[in-house]
Amino acid sequence: MTPATLQLLHVLASLVVLAEALNKLERTAPLARGLTPHQRVVDGLKAAAWALLALGAAGGVASPVLLWLGVPSLALADLARPERPTLAETAVMLGFAVLIVRTRVKEG
């Protein structure tokens, strides 16, 4: 698999994960009125998980753009490192994207 193919797969999977994460994050309400403490913790954990997935997926979408713009890695050293994704990173993002698509197909 070429690095360009790997990067394209990573960006496409990142877009799917980012869209779903933002959609799900919008629907969580851990501070809603009337929740039991257990429901509040569960919804809070769900919100945290989707927020982290959105952040990771946004990085997967932004990284090739930053590379294309020529932003040096040192400029973002504390937050990100714009470089090509590894096979492991791509596999994880693709795994999440496949699970999301599977769930959507299952729902009809």
WOJO-V31938 format. One line per field, one symbol per residue. phi: phi as a letter, one per 40 degrees, with the letter a starting at -180 (. if undefined). burial: # if it has 24 or more other ideal C-beta (glycine too) atoms within 12 Angstrom, else .. A space follows every 50 residues. Layout:
phi=???
burial=???
This chain:
phi=.cdcccccdcccccccccccccccccccacbccgccdccccccccccccc ccccccccccccdccccccgccdccbdcbabcaccccccccccccccccc cdcccccg
burial=.....##.#############..##..#.#............#...#..# ..##.#########.................#.##...##..##.##..# ........
